[in-house]
Amino acid sequence: MARPDELTFAPLGGVGEIGMNLSIYGLGNRHQRSWLAIDLGVSFGDEEHLPGIDLIMPDVAFLEKERNNLVGLVLTHAHEDHFGAIIDLWPRLKCPIYATKFSAALFEAKCESERLPAKIPVTVIPSGGRVDIGPFNVEFIPVAHSIPESHALAIHTEVGTVLHTGDWKIDPTPVLGAPTDEKRLRELGDAGLLALIGDSTNAVREGRSPSEAEVAKTIATLVKEAKGRVAVTTFASNVARIRAVADAAREAEREVVIVGRAMERVVQVARETGYLDGVQNFRGMDLYGHFPADKVLALCTGSQGESRAALARIANDDHPLVTLNKGDTVIFSSRTIPGNEKAVGAVINGLVQQGIEIITDRNHLVHVSGHPRRDELRDMIAWTRPQLLIPVHGEALHLHEHAALARACGVPKVITCRNGDLVKLGPGDPGIIAEVPAGRLYKDGSIVEDSKSRAVVERRKMAFAGCVFVAMAVTEKGELADDPEVDMVGIPEKNAAGEQIDDIVFDAVVSTFEGLPRARRRDPDAAAESVRRAVRSAVNEQWGKKPICLVHVLDV
């Protein structure tokens, strides 16, 4: 193993963006380092810019190359943006995985729900526990967040200790789980903290994030006051919110019906791991219609407007078992992730048109963030007193504001970096010393593709400007054996003057081919390229856009 004379950090995802988290720590010299990976998450595709792409994942090419030196992957918690890429990418890495009990159980349930379940072993570490992983000693420090068993990681090395916060907030009254461990964080500060690598999601928001207990109170009041049926949608992974909704339903003498597979999976894991102890049994969807309107509450997936999720189907009135009527209430106990506004708006509009009352965090305290606002960031800095702070988990504005706050709090050194920057943490003066390969992978159906994949690039072009298919049969003498076939997809039928565009394209194909020298007409590739250029030019002239054009020349 390399002599641990230098400790480095590089984000491969999750910096300059929210989601797709992957961080690596290196210990050794410039010729050989041992690497420790933290989290391996996804972000979600955007149909407008990436049609057909379900998930975006960090490119792990660098870690693949360093696989022999990759000592392990540690999970801070079980949100998709921190562990959603493991099933697809772990076969490329095959390193040990370490997580606490709930995260490991949720990951196992996620694996089992796959069409071909993967066998990926996870070593379970107790909350508050420590484990040696190669030359790193990793300590799991409990922090409050919107999923059970979130942990900051204290990474102890011969060079010094780094605190990788993961996602966190300060919540003195969480509905379940331990509050953020202020005592242990202060102890780290007292012992001397080399670096704080910290969550920047809410660095633009002053004050403190409200407590889950306050949300639970609001939900209890709203459910008690509701007249007809009630549906609540939240992130499936937010077990504290599920518990709060269950308690509110019990107080209002309503049965809870779980609607949506993701919610069912989390509820099962939460029961197995003790996080729903004492909570009443929930009912299956098949019983929903058997309860009076004022005696039922549906707990649904679909808070982000996902088209296949339960709430979207209810809003479209095409759910087979669950319906809502005029005067019923839907509570969105969630925030809309940036990029999902249109989808969520469509679901809300569909519900409003059915006469359903909508409650969101705009008019009631029915959701709080799981991330720290500025006063909480100040507390973390005051407790740990790091020599160096690196903002992560945020877009450019969030990182900038977190860095400015850290400087104002007197942190001696603050470094903002980008995905792929290799930062020397110590010993000596910290700074960006190199770059490592970083990029994106796309989950396209069941295939994982490089972001430069031809399929993805062409699909984007097709979505913007359509496609023209041309087939031509050409004789040995270089003459057309028959009329060319022209098919257009995604292109207007007529131009502004009302003329058929396919007729114009057909004429362009014939005139271009017949205008070629005989030698080029006999060369299928040369003929196809000339026709392709002519077709794109002709369509552009009529429409103002250049489509993809595929020309097939058949020798007869």
Backbone torsions as a table, in degrees:
resi	resn	phi	psi	omega
1	MET	NA	145.1	-177.1
2	ALA	-65.1	146.9	176.3
3	ARG	-65.8	124.2	-173.3
4	PRO	-76.5	75.1	-177.4
5	ASP	-100.2	-2.3	-179.0
6	GLU	-150.7	133.3	177.1
7	LEU	-110.2	125.8	-177.1
8	THR	-125.9	162.7	178.7
9	PHE	-138.5	139.3	173.2
10	ALA	-144.1	126.5	170.8
11	PRO	-83.1	132.8	174.3
12	LEU	-106.3	-2.5	176.7
13	GLY	-173.3	154.1	175.6
14	GLY	93.6	3.3	176.5
15	VAL	-118.9	127.2	-171.7
16	GLY	83.2	7.6	-178.8
17	GLU	-159.6	163.3	173.5
18	ILE	-112.6	119.6	-176.2
19	GLY	117.9	173.1	172.4
20	MET	58.8	42.4	-172.6
21	ASN	-74.8	131.7	171.3
22	LEU	-157.2	117.5	177.6
23	SER	-121.7	147.9	176.5
24	ILE	-130.4	144.7	175.6
25	TYR	-118.8	134.1	-178.8
26	GLY	-117.6	140.6	178.8
27	LEU	-132.1	121.8	-178.5
28	GLY	149.6	-153.6	178.7
29	ASN	-113.5	-177.3	-173.6
30	ARG	-66.9	-17.9	-178.0
31	HIS	-90.4	-31.0	179.4
32	GLN	-152.8	129.6	176.7
33	ARG	-129.7	149.0	165.6
34	SER	-87.8	136.5	-175.9
35	TRP	-115.6	137.7	174.2
36	LEU	-119.4	125.6	179.8
37	ALA	-99.6	140.6	177.1
38	ILE	-119.5	117.3	176.7
39	ASP	66.0	155.4	179.0
40	LEU	-155.0	87.0	-168.3
41	GLY	-113.1	-178.9	-178.5
42	VAL	-121.9	163.1	157.5
43	SER	-124.0	172.7	-169.6
44	PHE	-105.1	145.5	-177.1
45	GLY	-65.7	157.0	179.5
46	ASP	-117.8	112.4	-174.1
47	GLU	-58.1	-29.3	-177.4
48	GLU	-69.2	-43.2	-175.8
49	HIS	-99.2	-25.9	-177.7
50	LEU	-132.0	70.3	-176.8
51	PRO	-58.8	131.5	176.6
52	GLY	84.4	-3.7	-178.3
53	ILE	-92.6	121.6	-177.3
54	ASP	-82.4	-46.4	-173.8
55	LEU	-136.2	150.5	173.3
56	ILE	-116.9	134.3	-175.7
57	MET	-129.7	154.6	176.9
58	PRO	-69.4	143.5	176.8
59	ASP	-73.9	125.8	-177.0
60	VAL	-104.7	21.6	-177.8
61	ALA	-55.2	-40.8	-179.3
62	PHE	-63.0	-44.1	-179.3
63	LEU	-69.4	-33.4	175.0
64	GLU	-58.6	-44.5	-179.8
65	LYS	-65.1	-33.3	-177.7
66	GLU	-97.6	19.7	-170.9
67	ARG	-55.0	-37.3	-179.5
68	ASN	-66.8	-21.0	-179.4
69	ASN	-103.4	1.5	-179.1
70	LEU	-85.9	108.9	-171.6
71	VAL	-86.3	-18.9	179.6
72	GLY	173.4	166.6	175.7
73	LEU	-124.0	123.2	-178.4
74	VAL	-112.4	135.4	-179.7
75	LEU	-102.6	129.7	176.1
76	THR	-76.9	-36.8	178.6
77	HIS	-169.8	177.2	-167.9
78	ALA	-106.5	39.8	169.8
79	HIS	-84.8	150.4	-175.9
80	GLU	-57.6	-35.0	-178.3
81	ASP	-74.5	-0.9	177.0
82	HIS	-121.1	-20.1	178.7
83	PHE	-137.9	6.0	-172.8
84	GLY	-71.7	-14.5	-177.7
85	ALA	-97.1	-1.7	-171.9
86	ILE	-64.2	-45.2	-176.0
87	ILE	-57.6	-41.3	-178.1
88	ASP	-77.6	-34.8	-169.7
89	LEU	-103.9	-19.1	-178.5
90	TRP	-58.2	-37.7	178.7
91	PRO	-57.2	-21.4	177.7
92	ARG	-82.2	-17.9	-173.9
93	LEU	-111.7	-43.0	177.8
94	LYS	51.9	38.0	179.2
95	CYS	-97.7	161.3	175.2
96	PRO	-62.9	146.2	177.6
97	ILE	-117.0	138.6	-179.4
98	TYR	-125.6	132.4	180.0
99	ALA	-157.5	164.5	174.5
100	THR	-84.7	175.3	-166.4
101	LYS	-57.2	-49.6	-177.2
102	PHE	-64.5	-45.9	179.9
103	SER	-60.0	-42.6	-179.8
104	ALA	-64.7	-41.3	-178.8
105	ALA	-68.1	-40.4	179.3
106	LEU	-67.7	-37.1	177.3
107	PHE	-65.2	-41.2	178.6
108	GLU	-62.8	-42.6	178.6
109	ALA	-64.3	-37.4	178.1
110	LYS	-64.2	-43.4	178.0
111	CYS	-60.4	-44.1	-176.4
112	GLU	-67.1	-22.9	-178.8
113	SER	-81.9	-7.5	178.7
114	GLU	-72.3	154.6	179.4
115	ARG	-61.6	-41.9	174.1
116	LEU	-118.5	92.1	-172.8
117	PRO	-56.6	132.6	179.4
118	ALA	-86.9	147.5	174.7
119	LYS	-103.3	95.3	-178.2
120	ILE	-121.1	108.4	-175.5
121	PRO	-72.7	141.8	177.5
122	VAL	-127.9	130.8	175.3
123	THR	-88.3	123.7	-177.1
124	VAL	-88.9	126.9	178.6
125	ILE	-113.5	135.9	179.8
126	PRO	-68.0	149.6	174.8
127	SER	-58.9	131.0	-176.0
128	GLY	85.8	-4.7	-176.5
129	GLY	-82.9	171.2	178.4
130	ARG	-128.9	151.2	179.7
131	VAL	-147.4	138.6	173.5
132	ASP	-84.6	125.0	177.8
133	ILE	-127.3	101.4	-172.3
134	GLY	57.9	-133.7	-179.4
135	PRO	-84.9	5.2	-179.1
136	PHE	-101.7	139.7	169.2
137	ASN	-110.8	116.8	-172.0
138	VAL	-108.8	128.7	-178.7
139	GLU	-114.5	131.2	-178.9
140	PHE	-94.8	107.6	-177.2
141	ILE	-103.6	119.1	-177.1
142	PRO	-61.0	135.7	172.8
143	VAL	-134.3	152.2	176.0
144	ALA	-75.5	139.9	175.9
145	HIS	-162.2	-173.3	-173.7
146	SER	-95.5	26.4	174.7
147	ILE	-152.8	146.4	-179.6
148	PRO	-60.7	151.1	171.7
149	GLU	59.0	46.6	168.6
150	SER	-81.9	142.5	-176.2
151	HIS	-138.7	138.1	161.3
152	ALA	-81.1	150.5	-179.1
153	LEU	-113.6	120.6	170.4
154	ALA	-91.5	115.3	-177.3
155	ILE	-101.9	105.5	-176.0
156	HIS	-92.3	128.2	178.6
157	THR	-138.6	171.3	177.5
158	GLU	-65.1	-25.6	-179.2
159	VAL	-79.4	-29.5	-177.7
160	GLY	155.3	-179.2	-177.9
161	THR	-108.7	134.9	176.6
162	VAL	-113.9	137.8	173.1
163	LEU	-104.8	113.5	175.2
164	HIS	-99.0	106.7	-166.2
165	THR	-71.7	-24.0	-167.7
166	GLY	60.6	-156.8	176.5
167	ASP	-90.0	133.8	-175.5
168	TRP	-157.2	168.5	168.7
169	LYS	-157.2	172.6	173.1
170	ILE	-104.8	112.0	179.3
171	ASP	-129.3	102.4	-177.8
172	PRO	-67.8	-18.8	-178.1
173	THR	-129.9	64.8	177.2
174	PRO	-68.3	149.2	179.8
175	VAL	-67.5	-34.5	173.2
176	LEU	-147.8	160.8	-179.5
177	GLY	81.8	171.7	-177.0
178	ALA	-80.7	148.2	171.1
179	PRO	-70.7	167.7	177.1
180	THR	-56.5	131.8	-171.1
181	ASP	-80.3	81.2	-178.2
182	GLU	-59.5	-40.9	-177.1
183	LYS	-58.0	-48.2	-177.7
184	ARG	-68.7	-36.2	179.2
185	LEU	-66.4	-38.8	175.7
186	ARG	-63.7	-38.2	178.7
187	GLU	-62.5	-39.3	177.2
188	LEU	-61.7	-41.6	178.0
189	GLY	-63.3	-42.1	180.0
190	ASP	-63.0	-36.5	-178.4
191	ALA	-77.6	-16.3	-179.4
192	GLY	101.3	110.3	-178.2
193	LEU	-105.6	124.2	-179.4
194	LEU	-68.8	-48.7	-174.0
195	ALA	-150.0	146.8	173.4
196	LEU	-117.1	118.8	178.1
197	ILE	-106.4	106.2	-160.7
198	GLY	-125.1	148.1	176.8
199	ASP	-58.7	125.4	-177.5
200	SER	-113.8	7.7	-169.4
201	THR	-51.5	-44.0	-176.1
202	ASN	-109.6	26.5	-176.0
203	ALA	-66.4	-12.1	178.8
204	VAL	-92.3	-2.8	-174.2
205	ARG	-107.9	125.1	179.2
206	GLU	-73.7	163.5	174.6
207	GLY	83.2	-148.6	-176.9
208	ARG	-130.3	149.1	174.7
209	SER	-69.6	132.6	176.9
210	PRO	-61.6	166.2	-176.0
211	SER	-87.0	152.3	173.1
212	GLU	-58.8	-31.5	-179.3
213	ALA	-62.6	-35.6	178.5
214	GLU	-67.6	-39.3	176.8
215	VAL	-63.1	-43.7	-179.7
216	ALA	-58.3	-40.7	179.0
217	LYS	-63.5	-45.3	-179.3
218	THR	-62.0	-45.5	-179.2
219	ILE	-62.2	-41.3	179.6
220	ALA	-59.5	-43.4	179.7
221	THR	-64.4	-47.1	-177.5
222	LEU	-63.3	-41.4	-178.7
223	VAL	-67.5	-39.3	-179.4
224	LYS	-65.7	-34.9	-176.4
225	GLU	-83.8	-16.2	-175.5
226	ALA	-66.8	142.6	-176.2
227	LYS	-91.4	-49.3	-176.3
228	GLY	-98.2	-144.4	176.3
229	ARG	-69.3	153.2	176.6
230	VAL	-125.7	134.7	169.9
231	ALA	-121.2	136.5	176.0
232	VAL	-121.1	131.8	174.8
233	THR	-119.2	138.0	178.7
234	THR	-152.1	173.5	174.5
235	PHE	-63.7	130.3	-176.4
236	ALA	-57.0	-32.1	-175.3
237	SER	-76.8	-8.7	-175.3
238	ASN	-84.2	82.1	-174.3
239	VAL	-65.4	-35.1	177.5
240	ALA	-60.3	-40.5	179.2
241	ARG	-69.1	-38.6	176.8
242	ILE	-60.7	-42.9	179.4
243	ARG	-64.6	-41.9	179.5
244	ALA	-62.5	-40.9	179.4
245	VAL	-66.0	-41.9	179.1
246	ALA	-62.0	-42.1	178.7
247	ASP	-64.8	-40.3	179.0
248	ALA	-64.0	-40.8	179.3
249	ALA	-64.3	-42.5	-179.3
250	ARG	-63.3	-42.7	178.3
251	GLU	-61.3	-34.6	-178.1
252	ALA	-91.5	7.5	179.1
253	GLU	57.7	45.6	176.6
254	ARG	-115.0	145.5	172.4
255	GLU	-84.0	142.5	178.5
256	VAL	-98.2	125.7	176.0
257	VAL	-111.5	126.7	179.0
258	ILE	-88.1	128.0	-176.8
259	VAL	-125.8	106.3	179.6
260	GLY	126.4	133.7	-174.5
261	ARG	-64.5	-40.4	-178.2
262	ALA	-61.9	-39.8	178.4
263	MET	-66.1	-42.2	178.4
264	GLU	-58.7	-42.4	-177.0
265	ARG	-64.4	-45.7	-178.8
266	VAL	-66.5	-40.8	178.7
267	VAL	-59.7	-43.5	180.0
268	GLN	-61.5	-46.1	-179.2
269	VAL	-65.9	-40.6	-179.6
270	ALA	-63.8	-36.8	177.0
271	ARG	-68.5	-42.8	-179.0
272	GLU	-62.9	-33.1	-176.0
273	THR	-98.0	6.8	171.6
274	GLY	89.1	3.6	-176.6
275	TYR	-81.4	-8.4	174.1
276	LEU	-119.2	24.8	175.9
277	ASP	-58.6	135.5	178.8
278	GLY	82.2	-5.5	177.9
279	VAL	-88.9	137.4	-177.3
280	GLN	-58.0	157.5	175.1
281	ASN	-68.2	142.5	177.2
282	PHE	-92.4	160.7	-177.5
283	ARG	-102.6	155.2	177.0
284	GLY	-79.1	160.1	-178.4
285	MET	-58.9	-30.5	-176.6
286	ASP	-63.9	-18.4	-179.3
287	LEU	-95.5	-6.7	-174.2
288	TYR	-52.3	-49.0	-175.9
289	GLY	-71.4	-8.8	-177.5
290	HIS	-86.5	-13.6	-177.0
291	PHE	-95.8	145.4	173.2
292	PRO	-59.3	154.4	-174.5
293	ALA	-56.3	-35.6	-176.8
294	ASP	-90.8	11.8	-179.1
295	LYS	-122.8	16.6	-176.7
296	VAL	-137.6	146.3	174.0
297	LEU	-136.4	125.8	178.7
298	ALA	-97.3	123.7	177.0
299	LEU	-101.1	110.6	-164.5
300	CYS	-115.6	150.1	164.4
301	THR	-80.8	167.2	174.3
302	GLY	109.2	19.8	-177.6
303	SER	-66.6	-16.3	-179.6
304	GLN	-103.0	13.5	176.4
305	GLY	78.5	15.4	-178.8
306	GLU	-56.4	129.0	-170.5
307	SER	-64.7	-29.4	-177.5
308	ARG	-95.0	-3.8	-177.0
309	ALA	-79.0	166.4	-171.2
310	ALA	-57.4	-47.4	-171.7
311	LEU	-66.5	-37.7	178.3
312	ALA	-62.5	-39.0	179.2
313	ARG	-68.2	-37.6	176.7
314	ILE	-65.1	-42.4	-179.8
315	ALA	-63.7	-32.4	177.7
316	ASN	-86.2	0.5	-179.0
317	ASP	58.1	36.8	177.3
318	ASP	-127.6	23.4	173.4
319	HIS	-80.4	132.6	-174.2
320	PRO	-66.5	-24.9	-172.3
321	LEU	-124.0	-21.7	-172.4
322	VAL	-119.1	122.9	177.1
323	THR	-129.9	157.6	174.0
324	LEU	-126.5	152.6	-177.2
325	ASN	-125.3	172.5	178.5
326	LYS	-54.4	132.6	179.2
327	GLY	93.1	-12.5	174.4
328	ASP	-74.2	168.5	-173.4
329	THR	-125.9	136.7	171.5
330	VAL	-120.0	126.7	178.4
331	ILE	-106.9	118.4	174.4
332	PHE	-89.1	94.4	-179.0
333	SER	-92.4	64.9	-172.7
334	SER	-167.0	168.0	170.2
335	ARG	-110.2	154.7	177.5
336	THR	-84.2	120.0	178.1
337	ILE	-66.9	134.2	179.4
338	PRO	-51.4	132.3	-176.4
339	GLY	104.7	-19.5	-178.5
340	ASN	-101.5	6.6	-173.1
341	GLU	-58.8	-43.2	-178.4
342	LYS	-63.7	-45.4	-177.7
343	ALA	-63.9	-43.5	179.3
344	VAL	-66.3	-41.5	178.3
345	GLY	-59.2	-39.0	179.4
346	ALA	-64.9	-39.9	178.4
347	VAL	-65.8	-46.6	-179.8
348	ILE	-60.5	-44.1	179.3
349	ASN	-62.4	-39.5	178.2
350	GLY	-62.3	-38.3	178.9
351	LEU	-71.5	-43.8	-179.6
352	VAL	-59.6	-40.0	-179.7
353	GLN	-64.7	-20.5	176.2
354	GLN	-90.2	3.9	178.2
355	GLY	82.3	21.9	-176.7
356	ILE	-93.1	138.5	178.3
357	GLU	-76.7	132.7	-178.4
358	ILE	-112.8	130.6	175.6
359	ILE	-121.8	126.9	178.4
360	THR	-130.3	179.7	-179.9
361	ASP	-73.3	-2.6	174.9
362	ARG	-75.8	-27.5	-177.8
363	ASN	-119.7	-8.6	175.3
364	HIS	-148.4	156.0	178.6
365	LEU	-80.0	75.2	-178.0
366	VAL	-108.2	2.6	175.2
367	HIS	-153.6	142.8	169.9
368	VAL	-130.3	151.6	178.9
369	SER	-71.9	153.9	174.3
370	GLY	-95.4	13.6	-174.7
371	HIS	-119.6	154.9	-173.8
372	PRO	-79.4	138.7	169.2
373	ARG	-86.6	-175.8	-167.7
374	ARG	-63.0	-38.8	179.1
375	ASP	-65.4	-34.7	178.0
376	GLU	-70.3	-37.6	175.4
377	LEU	-61.9	-40.0	177.8
378	ARG	-62.6	-40.4	178.6
379	ASP	-61.5	-46.8	-178.9
380	MET	-58.6	-42.9	179.3
381	ILE	-65.5	-41.1	-179.3
382	ALA	-65.8	-38.5	-179.3
383	TRP	-69.3	-42.0	-168.9
384	THR	-99.2	-22.8	176.9
385	ARG	46.2	59.4	-176.7
386	PRO	-71.9	151.7	173.2
387	GLN	-75.0	-27.9	-176.2
388	LEU	-139.3	139.9	173.8
389	LEU	-126.7	133.2	174.9
390	ILE	-122.0	114.8	177.2
391	PRO	-73.3	135.8	174.2
392	VAL	-136.6	-175.9	175.8
393	HIS	55.0	63.9	177.9
394	GLY	178.1	162.5	174.4
395	GLU	-80.0	175.4	-172.9
396	ALA	-52.5	-43.6	-178.5
397	LEU	-63.5	-43.1	-179.4
398	HIS	-62.4	-43.9	-179.0
399	LEU	-63.5	-43.3	-179.3
400	HIS	-61.5	-45.5	-178.2
401	GLU	-67.7	-38.6	178.1
402	HIS	-64.4	-42.3	179.3
403	ALA	-62.9	-44.2	-180.0
404	ALA	-63.2	-40.5	178.7
405	LEU	-63.2	-42.6	-179.5
406	ALA	-62.2	-42.0	178.5
407	ARG	-63.3	-41.2	179.4
408	ALA	-64.7	-27.4	179.0
409	CYS	-84.7	0.2	175.1
410	GLY	87.9	15.5	176.0
411	VAL	-63.8	126.8	-173.5
412	PRO	-58.1	-38.1	-176.1
413	LYS	-138.9	131.2	178.5
414	VAL	-128.6	129.0	-179.8
415	ILE	-125.6	125.8	169.2
416	THR	-100.6	137.2	-176.6
417	CYS	-134.7	175.2	178.4
418	ARG	-120.5	164.6	174.6
419	ASN	-53.6	130.7	178.9
420	GLY	96.9	-14.0	176.6
421	ASP	-73.4	131.7	175.6
422	LEU	-98.1	116.2	-174.8
423	VAL	-106.7	124.1	172.0
424	LYS	-78.0	124.0	179.9
425	LEU	-92.3	-33.6	-179.6
426	GLY	174.9	171.3	-0.7
427	PRO	-75.9	169.7	178.0
428	GLY	82.2	-161.4	-172.9
429	ASP	-72.5	122.9	-180.0
430	PRO	-76.4	157.4	177.3
431	GLY	171.3	169.0	178.1
432	ILE	-78.0	122.3	-173.3
433	ILE	-112.6	-16.1	-177.2
434	ALA	-168.0	-180.0	172.8
435	GLU	-123.7	144.2	172.0
436	VAL	-117.8	154.1	-178.3
437	PRO	-59.0	131.7	176.7
438	ALA	-143.3	143.5	-179.8
439	GLY	-172.2	-157.7	-175.4
440	ARG	-129.4	148.1	170.9
441	LEU	-118.6	147.9	-179.7
442	TYR	-113.9	134.4	172.0
443	LYS	-90.4	108.7	-174.4
444	ASP	-113.8	95.0	-171.7
445	GLY	66.5	-120.3	179.4
446	SER	-101.6	6.8	-175.2
447	ILE	-110.7	139.7	173.7
448	VAL	-100.4	122.8	-175.2
449	GLU	-123.1	154.5	173.3
450	ASP	-66.7	151.0	-178.0
451	SER	-66.0	-18.2	177.7
452	LYS	-90.8	6.9	-178.3
453	SER	-51.2	135.4	-178.9
454	ARG	-59.6	-39.5	-176.9
455	ALA	-59.6	-44.5	-176.8
456	VAL	-68.4	-44.5	-179.3
457	VAL	-62.4	-45.4	-177.6
458	GLU	-68.4	-35.9	-179.7
459	ARG	-65.5	-36.5	177.8
460	ARG	-64.3	-43.0	178.1
461	LYS	-63.8	-42.2	179.3
462	MET	-62.6	-39.5	-179.5
463	ALA	-63.5	-31.0	-177.6
464	PHE	-85.8	-40.2	-169.0
465	ALA	-134.7	13.1	174.7
466	GLY	69.2	-167.9	-175.4
467	CYS	-148.1	143.3	173.9
468	VAL	-117.5	130.2	176.5
469	PHE	-109.8	127.9	179.0
470	VAL	-124.4	129.9	174.8
471	ALA	-122.4	130.8	-178.8
472	MET	-131.9	135.2	172.7
473	ALA	-101.6	123.9	-174.1
474	VAL	-122.8	133.7	-179.0
475	THR	-80.2	172.5	178.1
476	GLU	-59.0	-30.7	-177.6
477	LYS	-81.2	-0.6	179.6
478	GLY	81.0	33.0	178.1
479	GLU	-119.2	152.4	177.2
480	LEU	-68.0	126.3	179.0
481	ALA	-79.0	-22.1	-178.1
482	ASP	-161.1	175.0	176.7
483	ASP	-63.6	138.6	174.7
484	PRO	-63.3	152.4	173.4
485	GLU	-97.2	131.0	178.3
486	VAL	-125.3	124.5	174.6
487	ASP	-123.3	137.3	178.6
488	MET	-121.6	136.1	177.9
489	VAL	-124.3	126.2	176.1
490	GLY	75.7	21.3	-178.7
491	ILE	-120.5	137.7	-179.4
492	PRO	-56.6	147.6	-179.2
493	GLU	-71.2	-35.8	-174.6
494	LYS	-128.4	152.3	174.8
495	ASN	-84.3	-175.9	-175.8
496	ALA	-62.4	-25.0	-179.8
497	ALA	-88.5	1.4	178.7
498	GLY	85.5	9.9	179.4
499	GLU	-85.9	146.9	-179.8
500	GLN	-69.7	121.6	-178.6
501	ILE	-68.3	-33.8	-178.6
502	ASP	-66.3	-30.7	175.3
503	ASP	-65.8	-41.0	179.4
504	ILE	-64.6	-41.3	178.7
505	VAL	-64.6	-43.8	179.0
506	PHE	-56.9	-47.1	-179.7
507	ASP	-61.6	-38.1	-180.0
508	ALA	-65.6	-39.2	179.0
509	VAL	-62.2	-51.5	-175.5
510	VAL	-64.5	-48.9	-176.0
511	SER	-65.6	-37.6	179.2
512	THR	-65.0	-48.2	-178.1
513	PHE	-62.0	-46.7	-175.4
514	GLU	-71.2	-19.5	177.7
515	GLY	-84.8	-4.9	-179.4
516	LEU	-79.2	148.7	170.8
517	PRO	-58.3	150.1	-174.9
518	ARG	-57.3	-36.7	-178.9
519	ALA	-62.1	-40.7	178.8
520	ARG	-70.8	-32.8	178.2
521	ARG	-65.4	-30.6	-179.4
522	ARG	-80.7	-13.7	-179.9
523	ASP	-95.7	105.6	-174.2
524	PRO	-55.5	-41.8	-177.4
525	ASP	-67.1	-43.2	-179.0
526	ALA	-66.5	-41.6	179.2
527	ALA	-63.6	-44.2	-178.6
528	ALA	-62.0	-42.4	-178.1
529	GLU	-66.7	-40.6	178.9
530	SER	-63.8	-43.2	179.9
531	VAL	-66.9	-40.3	-179.5
532	ARG	-58.8	-47.7	-179.6
533	ARG	-62.3	-41.4	-178.3
534	ALA	-65.9	-40.5	-179.3
535	VAL	-65.2	-46.1	-179.2
536	ARG	-61.8	-39.4	179.3
537	SER	-66.4	-41.0	-179.2
538	ALA	-65.0	-44.0	179.8
539	VAL	-66.6	-41.3	179.6
540	ASN	-59.5	-38.9	-179.6
541	GLU	-65.1	-36.0	-176.8
542	GLN	-85.0	-28.2	-166.4
543	TRP	-124.3	-25.6	-177.3
544	GLY	88.2	9.3	176.3
545	LYS	-134.6	147.1	179.2
546	LYS	-103.7	113.2	-178.9
547	PRO	-79.1	166.3	164.4
548	ILE	-68.2	141.3	178.5
549	CYS	-131.7	125.0	178.3
550	LEU	-114.1	122.0	-177.3
551	VAL	-116.4	125.4	178.5
552	HIS	-113.6	120.4	179.4
553	VAL	-107.6	121.6	-178.0
554	LEU	-107.0	124.4	176.0
555	ASP	-77.9	128.8	176.5
556	VAL	-127.8	NA	NA
